[in-house]
Amino acid sequence: MKITPIVAHMRAWCPTFAGRVAGGIDWDAVVESAKLSLPAAYVIASADAAEPGKAQNVVVQDITDQFTVVVVLEPKDERGQEANDFLHDVRAELWRALVGWKPTPTDALVEYVKGELLHISRARVVYQFHFVTQFQLGRNKAGDPPETWQEVALDGLPPFTGANINMDCIDPADPNLQRPGPDGRIEARFTGDVTP
């Protein structure tokens, strides 16, 4: 998932961070360059998971994207009591900004999963909040661009314009050829044209 829209949305809707929101590929990469003043938040695309296909003749899957908001703040006491209270307020602010929001038109509404402490020291407290959203892999409408190889391959086929049907009936069958039929003789021909 793209995290840039999430970063922009949080900058606009999370006043606690006063615009101090950035993104990264994972926390190890971010922690080395985390130079924002505190409190700050970092958005990381943390995982995705696919459900089994839900159709028999096409590939259509529900994909769950998980992203993590890592909040970094300065502790006021070594036990972290004030930091815990502050994190409670930050969590409520994140819920107001993210839960029920759609990062893209094709995403489902964002849901909250959980939060957990990542690190605490005299210099900083690092806490992460996990969120998820879902989307469908496989197009919703025929005019949408292809999303899977199957859709690319099917789009390359010529359009269906009609069918010619040659019918070899079971009965009457020619006893000299095969009994019971079909005997290999065409008894009826039909043409179906689907163009207006």
C-alpha positions as CSV (number, residue, x, y, z in Angstrom):
1,M,0.0,0.0,0.0
2,K,1.1,3.6,-0.5
3,I,1.8,5.4,2.7
4,T,2.2,8.9,1.3
5,P,-1.6,9.6,1.4
6,I,-1.7,8.4,5.1
7,V,1.2,10.7,6.0
8,A,-0.5,13.7,4.3
9,H,-3.8,12.9,6.0
10,M,-2.2,12.6,9.5
11,R,-0.3,15.9,8.9
12,A,-3.7,17.6,8.3
13,W,-5.7,15.8,11.0
14,C,-3.3,15.1,13.9
15,P,-2.5,18.4,15.5
16,T,-0.4,16.8,18.3
17,F,2.4,16.2,15.8
18,A,2.3,19.7,14.2
19,G,3.2,18.2,10.8
20,R,6.0,16.0,12.2
21,V,4.8,12.9,10.4
22,A,7.0,10.9,8.0
23,G,6.9,7.5,6.3
24,G,9.3,4.6,5.8
25,I,9.6,1.0,4.7
26,D,10.2,-0.4,8.2
27,W,11.2,0.8,11.6
28,D,14.8,-0.3,11.4
29,A,15.2,2.0,8.3
30,V,13.3,4.8,9.9
31,V,15.0,4.7,13.3
32,E,18.4,5.6,11.8
33,S,17.0,8.7,10.1
34,A,14.4,9.7,12.7
35,K,15.4,13.3,13.2
36,L,12.0,14.9,13.7
37,S,11.4,16.9,16.8
38,L,9.2,15.1,19.4
39,P,6.5,14.2,19.5
40,A,6.6,12.7,16.0
41,A,4.9,9.9,14.1
42,Y,6.2,7.6,11.4
43,V,3.9,5.6,9.1
44,I,5.2,2.2,8.0
45,A,3.4,-0.3,5.6
46,S,3.9,-3.3,7.8
47,A,2.2,-6.3,6.1
48,D,-0.4,-7.6,3.8
49,A,-2.4,-10.8,3.7
50,A,-4.6,-12.4,1.1
51,E,-7.8,-14.4,1.5
52,P,-8.4,-17.4,-0.7
53,G,-10.1,-16.7,-4.0
54,K,-13.9,-16.2,-3.8
55,A,-14.9,-17.0,-7.4
56,Q,-14.5,-20.2,-9.4
57,N,-13.7,-18.9,-12.9
58,V,-11.8,-15.7,-12.2
59,V,-9.2,-14.6,-9.6
60,V,-10.9,-12.3,-7.1
61,Q,-9.3,-12.1,-3.6
62,D,-9.7,-9.8,-0.6
63,I,-6.4,-8.3,0.4
64,T,-5.8,-6.9,3.9
65,D,-3.1,-4.2,4.1
66,Q,-1.7,-3.4,7.5
67,F,0.1,-0.2,8.3
68,T,1.7,0.9,11.6
69,V,1.9,4.4,13.1
70,V,5.0,4.6,15.3
71,V,4.8,7.4,17.8
72,V,8.0,8.7,19.3
73,L,7.8,11.0,22.3
74,E,10.1,12.3,25.1
75,P,9.4,10.8,28.5
76,K,8.8,13.1,31.4
77,D,9.5,10.5,34.1
78,E,11.5,7.2,34.0
79,R,8.5,5.0,34.8
80,G,6.6,6.4,31.8
81,Q,3.4,7.3,33.6
82,E,3.0,10.6,31.9
83,A,4.0,9.1,28.6
84,N,1.2,6.5,29.0
85,D,-1.4,9.1,29.7
86,F,-0.2,11.1,26.7
87,L,-0.3,8.0,24.5
88,H,-3.9,7.5,25.5
89,D,-4.7,10.9,24.1
90,V,-2.6,10.3,21.0
91,R,-4.5,7.0,20.4
92,A,-7.8,8.8,20.5
93,E,-6.5,11.4,18.0
94,L,-5.3,8.7,15.7
95,W,-8.7,7.0,15.9
96,R,-10.4,10.3,15.0
97,A,-8.1,10.8,12.0
98,L,-7.8,7.3,10.6
99,V,-10.6,4.9,11.8
100,G,-13.4,5.0,9.2
101,W,-11.2,6.9,6.6
102,K,-10.5,5.5,3.1
103,P,-6.9,6.0,1.9
104,T,-8.0,5.4,-1.7
105,P,-11.4,5.0,-3.3
106,T,-10.9,1.3,-3.7
107,D,-9.9,0.7,-0.1
108,A,-12.3,-0.3,2.7
109,L,-12.6,1.8,5.8
110,V,-9.5,1.8,8.0
111,E,-9.9,-0.2,11.2
112,Y,-7.8,-0.2,14.4
113,V,-6.1,-3.5,15.4
114,K,-3.9,-2.9,18.4
115,G,-1.1,-0.9,20.0
116,E,2.1,-2.0,21.7
117,L,5.2,-0.6,23.3
118,L,8.3,-0.9,21.1
119,H,10.9,0.8,23.2
120,I,11.4,3.0,26.3
121,S,14.5,4.7,27.6
122,R,15.4,8.0,29.3
123,A,15.6,9.7,25.9
124,R,12.3,8.5,24.3
125,V,9.3,6.3,24.3
126,V,8.4,4.5,21.1
127,Y,4.9,3.1,20.8
128,Q,3.2,1.6,17.7
129,F,-0.4,1.5,16.7
130,H,-1.5,-1.0,14.0
131,F,-4.3,-0.3,11.5
132,V,-5.8,-2.3,8.6
133,T,-7.7,-1.7,5.4
134,Q,-8.9,-4.0,2.7
135,F,-9.3,-4.0,-1.1
136,Q,-10.2,-6.5,-3.7
137,L,-7.6,-7.9,-6.1
138,G,-9.4,-8.5,-9.4
139,R,-11.4,-5.8,-11.2
140,N,-14.9,-4.9,-10.2
141,K,-16.2,-3.7,-13.6
142,A,-15.3,-4.8,-17.1
143,G,-14.0,-1.3,-18.0
144,D,-11.5,-1.2,-15.2
145,P,-7.8,-1.8,-16.0
146,P,-6.6,-5.4,-15.5
147,E,-5.1,-6.3,-12.1
148,T,-4.2,-9.9,-12.6
149,W,-2.5,-12.0,-15.4
150,Q,-5.8,-13.8,-16.0
151,E,-7.4,-10.4,-16.8
152,V,-4.6,-9.4,-19.1
153,A,-4.9,-12.7,-21.0
154,L,-8.7,-12.5,-21.2
155,D,-8.5,-8.9,-22.4
156,G,-6.3,-10.1,-25.3
157,L,-8.9,-12.5,-26.7
158,P,-11.1,-11.3,-29.6
159,P,-14.5,-10.2,-28.6
160,F,-17.3,-12.8,-28.7
161,T,-19.6,-12.1,-31.7
162,G,-21.6,-15.3,-32.0
163,A,-21.5,-19.0,-32.3
164,N,-22.2,-21.7,-35.0
165,I,-23.8,-24.9,-33.6
166,N,-23.8,-28.2,-35.4
167,M,-26.1,-30.7,-33.7
168,D,-25.6,-34.5,-34.0
169,C,-28.7,-36.0,-32.4
170,I,-28.7,-39.2,-30.4
171,D,-31.9,-40.4,-32.1
172,P,-32.6,-41.1,-34.9
173,A,-29.2,-42.8,-35.3
174,D,-27.9,-44.6,-38.3
175,P,-27.7,-48.3,-37.2
176,N,-24.9,-48.9,-39.7
177,L,-22.6,-46.2,-38.1
178,Q,-23.2,-46.4,-34.3
179,R,-26.1,-47.4,-32.0
180,P,-27.2,-45.5,-30.0
181,G,-26.1,-42.1,-31.5
182,P,-24.7,-39.7,-31.9
183,D,-23.6,-41.2,-35.2
184,G,-21.5,-38.4,-36.7
185,R,-24.2,-37.0,-39.0
186,I,-25.2,-33.4,-38.5
187,E,-29.0,-33.2,-38.3
188,A,-29.4,-29.5,-37.5
189,R,-27.3,-26.3,-37.8
190,F,-27.8,-23.0,-35.8
191,T,-26.1,-19.7,-35.9
192,G,-26.2,-17.3,-32.9
193,D,-25.2,-13.6,-33.6
194,V,-24.7,-11.5,-30.5
195,T,-24.0,-8.2,-32.3
196,P,-27.0,-5.8,-32.5
